Amino acid sequence: AAFKESARTAGEMLMRIRQYPLAADFLEAGAAGDNAAWAMGMARTMRGARHYEDIHFANIPADVVMRDHVLLHDPELTQAKWSAILSRNARFVLEHEDPDDRKTALEYGKHWNERLARNGSSFEVEIDIDLERADPKIEGNDATGYRVKYQLNGKSMTAFVVKEDGAYKVLNPTTDSVGLEMLDRIKAGDLNGAKALLDWLREDRHLEGGDDPLGGPLFPRFWIKGEAADEHKMRLAAASILVSSKVTAAHGDALLEEALKDASTDRERTNIQLALANGYATEENFAKMLEVSSTLLKQEPESRQAFLLNENALRELGRSDEAIALANERVKLLDGDLDALAANMEIEASRGNVAAARGWAQKQIDQGKENAGLLNNIAWYALF
């Protein structure tokens, strides 16, 4: 047992200094007990691992995605470095996003490396392991672009790559850049290219919402994988992606406003209004958000999503009394609705009405909605 433990410890030390073949030998020799599966799996990884700086990243789709992964974890990443492997639309999003958000993205690697150092690991070791385990799978061609699926920490990841000026570029650090690419292809008459991106994106996004007819993500409401390449439908689907980003929300909302005038079915009209409500929220245009969410709430008075959109718009506009009245109506409609109780609690707390807020919190607890956050609120309110 002592030998096994010493061998495993030696293997881990060798791994930290990137002596991977030797590390594999010692990890295998030390595999025992509860850690045996981990040690054997890591040994297999060590046998194939290479120093990332010795890898030549070629001008092929899989390699540009792996290069992007390395850059995102680089503690010295700059906008210029990242932009060099990003597509035109991805660069547009990066250049126009909120400076604080851009700074956060560029400094992710710096903070990631600080955490690794505290845990006794390093950028080099973690990247070497990530690249060995990534196992990228590629689908597509130069005309449609490429979808690259790879593994990261046991999870399946997806990246999109396009060819621009003879070089492969990463399209999707964020999904809004994919929406912009779709619109560019539609405008250029490349409907099949736009459809390829839509179908790929739809594979990983599904209709949800449960009992709420307006619940769940927006994009699956506008596109079904495999449907015909219809320009109108594809433009709406792209717009539903754009409304979630501050960089592209205004563009998406403009497309949706125009489409709403000619909506051909009640379902299409409702979906457009729902996307607009979300887009207006992203733009912080709360007056328009209130207008369209009120329409949705009249159509579906029991909808949780419509209520939350309406409630949020009222609160952002400083119309707290109307927000409380709306929540009270929902409590009557849906006996003891927890979203309405929580909304009233938060509104009263924000107005300094601590006793009223405590009362709304207690009503939630009485209905079994007891959690750490709610108990913390109760305790906080008791101080006043």
HELIX and SHEET records of a PDB file:
HELIX    1   1 ALA A    2  ARG A   16  1                                  15    
HELIX    2   2 TYR A   20  GLY A   30  1                                  11    
HELIX    3   3 GLY A   33  ASN A   35  5                                   3    
HELIX    4   4 ALA A   36  GLY A   48  1                                  13    
HELIX    5   5 TYR A   52  ASP A   54  5                                   3    
HELIX    6   6 PRO A   61  LEU A   72  1                                  12    
HELIX    7   7 GLN A   79  SER A   83  1                                   5    
HELIX    8   8 ARG A   88  HIS A   96  1                                   9    
HELIX    9   9 PRO A   99  LEU A  106  1                                   8    
HELIX   10  10 TYR A  108  ARG A  118  1                                  11    
HELIX   11  11 PHE A  123  ARG A  133  1                                  11    
HELIX   12  12 THR A  175  LYS A  187  1                                  13    
HELIX   13  13 LEU A  191  GLU A  203  1                                  13    
HELIX   14  14 PHE A  219  PHE A  222  1                                   4    
HELIX   15  15 GLU A  231  LEU A  242  1                                  12    
HELIX   16  16 ALA A  249  LEU A  260  1                                  12    
HELIX   17  17 ASP A  266  GLU A  283  1                                  18    
HELIX   18  18 PHE A  286  GLN A  299  1                                  14    
HELIX   19  19 ARG A  304  GLU A  316  1                                  13    
HELIX   20  20 SER A  320  LEU A  333  1                                  14    
HELIX   21  21 LEU A  338  SER A  350  1                                  13    
HELIX   22  22 VAL A  354  ASP A  366  1                                  13    
HELIX   23  23 ALA A  372  TYR A  381  1                                  10    
SHEET    1   A 4 LYS A 137  ASN A 141  0                                        
SHEET    2   A 4 GLY A 145  LEU A 152 -1                                        
SHEET    3   A 4 LYS A 155  GLU A 164 -1                                        
SHEET    4   A 4 ALA A 167  VAL A 170 -1                                        
END                                                                             
